[in-house]
Amino acid sequence: MDWMSSVGDAVSGGFDTVAGFATDAFNWLSENPEAANMLGGIAAGVGQAYLQNEQAKDQRAFARDMYERKRRDRMAKPGEVNGYGSHLNTLAGKGLISSGMISGG
């Protein structure tokens, strides 16, 4: 059981050390507002660059998908589309959508 207490002491000591560093860093930033503004601007710029890169990836993937769909659609032959011929004959036989009322039929 002694080793568990020594591990607990090391962990709590580690947190104290990290908390001490964080406190020192925040104190330094409050004493140097120009540096804080510069670091904040850099962080915002990095975040915007990352977001733009992710959006560009999504846009490229979308464009690639649309290109593939267009390519597949261009290669489709009317005879291969199910029911296309019968629908075309129905429309043409009755006078193009108006059932013969405008164009005759």
MOKA-V292806 format. One record per helix or strand. SS is the DSSP state (alpha for helix, beta for strand). FROM is the first residue (numbers start at 1). TO is the last residue. Records with the same first field share a line. If there is no record, write none. Layout:
SS = FROM-TO  FROM-TO
This chain:
alpha = 2-31  33-75  78-80  84-94
